[in-house]
Amino acid sequence: MRFGRKVIETMSDRRRNGLFFAVEGACFAAITSLGTNTNNLFLSRLGASDYQLSMLTMLAQVVSMVCLVPLAIFTDRLRNKRRMVVLLLLFIGACYLCGAAVPFLGGAALSPMIVFIGLAVGGVELCTSTWQAFFADATPPEDRNRTFAVRNQTMFVINICLPLLAGFLLTAQGDRSAQIITHQVYYCVIAAAAGCNIWMLSKIRGGAVREPAGKSFRDFWTALKALAHNRRFLFFAAVAFLFYTTWRLDGTVFYLGQVKYVGLSDFWYTFSNVCCGIAQFVSIRFWARRNEQLGVRFSLIFGAVGLVLSPLCIIVPLYFEGAARLVVHLVLRCTSDLTFATVALNVLQNLLQVVEEKNRALSIAAYTTLISLTSAVSPMIGVSVYTALGADQAAMVQTFLIILALRLLSVGALVLRWWLLRGEPK
């Protein structure tokens, strides 16, 4: 233990921060993946209806969208944004601990459970936005690509392995009461992961800004005007809004296509998700190197091209029968996801290129609020189009052809942005 501590102390700040960002990323991935993959199951076992499950999603989105900008205004006035990240992690851990205790209330457990978990999931969105601002303060621009790539790799590993382990343990339980106890243990693990995340953040050096944003109303108004006149930010936000809108159009219909028409069983559905996660994991180093050679704006185009190929994962397998249909779907989906690592790796780096150091948290929060609208609206639009076209296999194919065409527009917007900014630093 002492030897390891001495080795860490002798590291340069760059390597030390890279190490601790990777470990805290693993802790945060444990919070998000364990929660995302078990929240609905836990509520269902407590007797939640479909409407109550949708209320959980809505509450989380309302919390994040209402609180993002006010919280960012306050965060920009802190000398070190790490403090806000720590407070949000404490809040998330406390909400999950309360959620673990709620089943002891018996029949009255459902409503407070929805409130606590909705607040926790909304808190995760707030924490992600605030962490991005802290990461930008603590990491020099020349180190961001490498540090963020390593962090994403560790997160991919956790996001692949932990849901599989959690699902296996839940399946192994004999009855409903044992499964509920297992869910309670998971929530305690999430709270512990939040504590570990805070500890790792405390080990990261730097992050203090030279001049925090002013605290008067005039300073706030000046920050809003500066954001409204930041053309580089507005251009990127518009392109990103188109990108995310077209990406999330198939948020629900893709699942329907997999299950209803491609015919994936529970095993094949899980196996497909795991294979895609592995494809993203093995490709992230490749795309990190391409970023250094070609720049983060150009590499992001390949992620958009991969999303253009995604509709083919549903359309093409329909021309095959039996096991061949499942294999074709798996191959096409893994091929599409080989470029998807550029989205996780490059969107934030593109954003950090266009936001100013002062009031950075406010800029990121405004951008995140805009993108959150696509999460709420785009999947419903996709389902509405599918339903309007007849809600059958032909309608599914037509819906995905429309999505493919719209995603080509998104690729064109990213290419245009790269071309116009090709003379700027990569």
Sequence and secondary structure as in RCSB ss.txt:
>XXXX:A:sequence
MRFGRKVIETMSDRRRNGLFFAVEGACFAAITSLGTNTNNLFLSRLGASDYQLSMLTMLAQVVSMVCLVPLAIFT
DRLRNKRRMVVLLLLFIGACYLCGAAVPFLGGAALSPMIVFIGLAVGGVELCTSTWQAFFADATPPEDRNRTFAV
RNQTMFVINICLPLLAGFLLTAQGDRSAQIITHQVYYCVIAAAAGCNIWMLSKIRGGAVREPAGKSFRDFWTALK
ALAHNRRFLFFAAVAFLFYTTWRLDGTVFYLGQVKYVGLSDFWYTFSNVCCGIAQFVSIRFWARRNEQLGVRFSL
IFGAVGLVLSPLCIIVPLYFEGAARLVVHLVLRCTSDLTFATVALNVLQNLLQVVEEKNRALSIAAYTTLISLTS
AVSPMIGVSVYTALGADQAAMVQTFLIILALRLLSVGALVLRWWLLRGEPK
>XXXX:A:secstr
 HHHHHHHHHS HHHHHHHHHHHHHHHHHHHHHHHHTTHHHHHHHTT  HHHHHHHHHHHHHHHHHHHHHHHHHH
TTSSBTHHHHHHHHHHHHHHHHHHHHGGGGGGG HHHHHHHHHHHHHHHHHHHHHHHHHHHHHS HHHHHHHHHH
HHHHHHHHHHHHHHHHHHHHHH  SHHHHHHHHHHHHHHHHHHHHHHHHHHHT    B SS    SHHHHHHHHH
HHHT HHHHHHHHHHHHHHHHHGGGTTHHHHIIIIII   HHHHHHHHHHHHHHHHHHHHHHHHHHHHH HHHHH
HHHHHHHHHTTHHHHGGGGS THHHHHHHHHHHHHHHTTTHHHHHHHHHHHHHHS STTHHHHHHHHHHHHHHHH
HHHHHHHHHHHHHTTSSHHHHHHHHHHHHHHHHHHHHHHHHHHHHTTTS  
